[in-house]
Amino acid sequence: MAILILISVLLLSAPAASENEVTGIIGESVLLSCDLKSSTAIDTARLRFHWQDESERVLYSFDKGEENQHQDSLYTNRTKAFRSEMSSGNMSIKLSQVTLEDKQNVYRAFATLFGENDKHNHPCRTTLLVAARFPTPSVTVNKTNMNSTCSTQGGYPRPMVTWTIQDRGNRTLDPWEVQTNITPDSESGLYSVWSQVNITENQTVTCHIFNPVLRETVSNTTIVSPSDVQKGFTPINITPIIITIVIIPVLILFSIGGYFVYKKRCGASGGTIKVEGNNHQRNGHVETELLDRCSRASDNLEAD
């Protein structure tokens, strides 16, 4: 009995409630810690304690060895205590599958040690902050419009977006130099980020996404060089086009020129050239030769 009274006194001498603030990642687990700080072993057969939220819904209950007889359905299969450590005063529980609905919730632990004089204690009070990490943003360059775009999604809460540009120096852009759109998803409540800045060649641009709850920043950097090509643009091989534009007209011109030479030499009558007299034997021989040649050409044309 003396030991039981001593434990009760120790419980009462503890602070009314230790204030604590923890951060839980959406979809993961978080520890709601509480320690009775007892210097003497606690008989769990006489111990009752429970955790409840600010709406007085019970997260976890322990009643002389029985667990979760009074647990709210919202927390079913989401809490776990450390039974092997309860005798040393550890009343902590692990809350799993953190959701956005858990944000800013205040959880309180209440402990009772039964004995000759039942003693009650409210040893712990924990505020839960909720967050989700933003993935590393994607940074792209549009050389046609000379701008750079930064995008990411799936984080919480609403982040802060900043840009730094390094050319001759390193400076952070003012808000009026940046176009930013941050929107929550209608179902999950998680945020999507889109941000854009104007750029010039030979710059190094970095997009920073800062999560105010996690106090962490994710960044990505790209270098704007003269050789950058707009994403999705495929260079065209213009050699065949040049050949088509230049060579074909030349061939056409040669064909037209050859035709007029033929007409001039063979006559408009289709290859007939008169030979005048026999007084110019040499010339007659030449003209006869020419006549034979033109006649053959004319025959070939008719055959075609």
C-alpha positions in Angstrom: 0.0 0.0 0.0 2.8 2.4 0.8 4.3 1.8 -2.7 0.9 2.5 -4.3 0.6 5.8 -2.3 4.1 6.7 -3.4 3.3 6.2 -7.1 0.2 8.3 -6.7 2.2 11.1 -5.2 4.7 10.9 -8.0 1.9 11.1 -10.6 0.4 14.2 -8.9 3.8 15.9 -8.5 4.3 15.8 -12.3 3.5 18.9 -14.3 -0.1 19.4 -15.2 0.7 18.9 -18.9 3.9 18.9 -20.9 3.4 20.9 -24.1 4.8 19.4 -27.3 4.5 20.0 -31.0 5.3 17.4 -33.6 5.1 17.2 -37.4 3.6 14.2 -39.2 4.1 13.4 -42.9 0.9 12.6 -44.7 0.7 8.8 -45.2 3.4 8.1 -42.6 3.5 7.6 -38.8 4.2 10.0 -36.1 5.0 9.6 -32.4 2.8 11.3 -29.8 5.2 11.1 -26.8 4.3 11.1 -23.1 6.3 10.1 -20.1 5.0 10.0 -16.5 8.6 10.3 -15.3 8.0 7.8 -12.5 11.1 6.7 -10.5 9.2 3.6 -9.3 7.8 0.8 -11.4 4.1 1.3 -12.2 1.7 -1.6 -11.8 -0.1 -1.7 -15.2 -2.9 -3.8 -13.6 -3.9 -0.6 -11.8 -3.2 1.8 -14.7 -5.7 3.4 -16.9 -4.8 6.0 -19.5 -6.1 7.2 -22.9 -5.4 9.7 -25.6 -8.1 11.9 -27.1 -8.2 14.7 -29.6 -9.7 18.1 -29.2 -13.1 16.8 -30.2 -12.8 14.3 -27.4 -12.6 11.3 -29.7 -10.4 8.6 -28.2 -7.3 7.6 -30.2 -6.1 4.9 -27.8 -7.2 3.5 -24.5 -5.6 1.3 -21.9 -7.6 0.0 -19.1 -5.9 -2.4 -16.6 -4.4 -4.4 -19.4 -7.2 -4.1 -22.0 -6.6 -1.9 -25.1 -8.9 0.2 -27.2 -12.2 -0.6 -25.6 -13.3 3.0 -26.1 -11.5 3.8 -29.3 -13.2 6.0 -31.9 -13.7 4.4 -35.3 -11.7 7.3 -36.9 -8.5 5.8 -35.3 -9.2 2.1 -35.8 -5.9 0.3 -36.6 -4.1 3.6 -36.5 -2.6 3.6 -33.0 -0.1 1.5 -31.1 1.3 1.8 -27.6 4.5 0.5 -26.1 3.2 -2.0 -23.5 6.6 -3.3 -22.5 7.5 0.3 -21.4 4.4 1.3 -19.6 5.7 0.2 -16.2 8.5 2.7 -16.5 6.0 5.5 -17.3 6.0 5.5 -21.1 2.5 6.4 -22.2 3.5 7.3 -25.8 1.6 6.1 -28.8 2.3 5.9 -32.5 -0.3 7.3 -34.8 -0.1 5.9 -38.3 -1.5 6.9 -41.7 -1.4 10.6 -40.9 -4.0 12.5 -43.0 -4.7 16.1 -43.8 -7.7 16.0 -41.4 -5.2 15.5 -38.5 -3.6 18.9 -39.0 -3.5 21.3 -36.1 -5.2 18.7 -33.9 -4.4 18.9 -30.2 -4.0 15.5 -28.5 -4.1 15.0 -24.8 -3.1 12.1 -22.6 -5.0 11.3 -19.4 -3.7 8.8 -16.8 -5.3 7.3 -13.7 -3.6 5.1 -11.2 -6.2 3.2 -9.1 -5.6 2.6 -5.4 -6.9 3.6 -2.1 -7.3 7.1 -3.4 -7.7 7.2 -7.2 -5.3 9.7 -8.6 -5.8 11.4 -12.0 -3.2 13.1 -14.1 -3.1 15.0 -17.4 0.5 14.6 -18.1 0.8 15.4 -21.9 -0.5 17.7 -24.5 0.7 17.5 -28.1 -0.2 19.6 -31.2 0.2 17.8 -34.5 1.3 19.7 -37.6 0.8 18.0 -40.9 3.0 18.2 -44.0 3.9 16.5 -47.3 7.2 16.9 -49.0 7.3 18.5 -52.5 9.2 16.5 -55.1 12.2 18.2 -56.7 10.8 20.6 -59.2 11.1 20.3 -63.0 12.8 23.3 -64.6 12.5 23.7 -68.4 13.6 26.3 -70.9 11.6 27.7 -73.8 14.1 29.3 -76.1 11.4 30.6 -78.5 9.7 32.7 -75.8 12.8 33.1 -73.7 11.4 32.0 -70.4 11.9 29.2 -67.9 9.2 27.2 -66.1 9.3 25.5 -62.8 6.7 22.9 -61.7 6.0 20.4 -58.9 3.0 18.9 -57.1 1.9 16.8 -54.2 3.2 18.9 -51.3 1.6 20.5 -48.2 1.2 23.1 -46.9 1.2 26.0 -49.4 4.9 26.7 -50.2 7.0 29.7 -50.9 8.5 30.0 -54.4 11.6 32.0 -55.2 14.0 32.2 -58.2 17.6 33.0 -58.3 19.5 34.0 -61.4 23.2 33.9 -61.8 24.9 35.7 -64.7 27.3 38.4 -63.6 26.2 37.9 -60.1 23.7 36.0 -58.0 20.4 37.6 -57.2 16.9 36.6 -56.0 14.2 37.8 -58.3 11.5 40.2 -56.9 7.9 39.0 -56.8 6.9 41.2 -59.7 9.5 39.5 -61.9 7.9 36.1 -61.4 4.6 34.6 -62.4 3.5 31.9 -59.9 0.3 29.9 -59.6 -0.2 27.6 -56.5 -3.4 25.6 -56.4 -4.7 22.9 -54.0 -6.1 19.7 -55.5 -9.9 19.5 -55.0 -9.7 15.9 -53.6 -6.4 15.5 -51.8 -5.8 19.1 -50.7 -2.2 18.8 -51.8 -0.6 21.7 -53.7 0.6 22.0 -57.3 3.1 24.7 -58.2 3.7 26.4 -61.5 6.1 29.3 -61.8 7.7 31.1 -64.7 10.4 33.8 -65.3 11.9 35.6 -68.3 15.4 34.7 -69.2 18.4 35.7 -71.4 21.2 33.6 -72.8 24.2 32.6 -70.7 22.2 32.6 -67.4 22.0 30.0 -64.7 18.4 30.0 -63.2 17.4 28.1 -60.0 13.8 27.5 -58.7 13.4 27.0 -55.0 10.3 25.5 -53.3 10.2 26.1 -49.5 8.0 24.1 -47.2 7.2 26.3 -44.1 6.3 23.4 -41.8 9.1 21.0 -42.6 11.5 24.0 -43.0 13.1 22.4 -46.0 13.7 23.6 -49.5 13.9 21.6 -52.8 15.6 23.2 -55.8 16.5 22.6 -59.3 18.9 24.5 -61.6 19.3 24.9 -65.4 21.8 26.7 -67.6 20.5 28.8 -70.4 23.0 28.6 -73.2 22.9 29.8 -76.9 22.7 26.1 -78.0 19.5 25.5 -76.1 16.7 24.3 -78.4 13.0 24.5 -77.4 11.9 21.2 -76.0 9.9 19.2 -78.6 11.5 20.9 -81.6 13.2 18.6 -84.1 15.8 20.1 -86.4 15.0 19.7 -90.1 17.6 18.5 -92.7 17.3 21.1 -95.4 20.0 19.6 -97.7 17.4 17.7 -99.9 15.3 20.9 -100.1 18.3 22.9 -101.3 19.1 20.2 -103.9 15.4 20.3 -105.1 15.3 24.1 -105.3 18.6 24.6 -107.0 19.3 21.5 -109.2 15.9 20.9 -110.8 15.6 24.5 -112.2 19.1 24.2 -113.6 18.1 21.0 -115.4 15.0 22.6 -116.7 17.0 25.5 -118.1 19.4 23.2 -119.8 16.5 21.3 -121.4 14.8 24.5 -122.7 18.2 25.8 -124.0 18.8 22.5 -125.8 15.3 22.6 -127.4 15.9 26.1 -128.8 19.3 25.1 -130.2 17.7 22.1 -131.9 15.0 24.3 -133.4 17.5 26.7 -134.7 19.7 24.1 -136.3 17.0 21.7 -137.6 14.4 24.3 -138.6 10.8 24.7 -137.6 9.7 22.1 -140.1 10.7 19.2 -137.9 14.1 18.4 -139.4 14.0 19.3 -143.1 16.8 21.5 -144.5 17.0 22.3 -148.1 20.3 21.8 -150.0 20.7 24.4 -152.7 22.5 23.2 -155.8 25.5 21.0 -156.2 28.0 23.8 -156.7 29.2 23.6 -153.1 30.2 20.1 -152.7 31.8 20.6 -149.4 29.0 22.5 -148.1 26.5 20.1 -149.6 28.3 17.3 -147.9 28.1 19.1 -144.6 24.4 20.0 -145.2 23.5 16.5 -146.1 25.2 15.2 -143.0 23.2 17.7 -141.0 20.0 16.8 -142.7 20.6 13.1 -141.9 21.3 13.9 -138.2 18.2 16.1 -137.8 16.0 13.6 -139.6 17.1 10.9 -137.2 16.4 13.2 -134.2 13.0 13.9 -135.7 12.3 10.2 -136.2 13.2 9.5 -132.6 10.8 12.2 -131.4 8.0 10.7 -133.5 8.8 7.3 -132.2 8.5 8.6 -128.6 
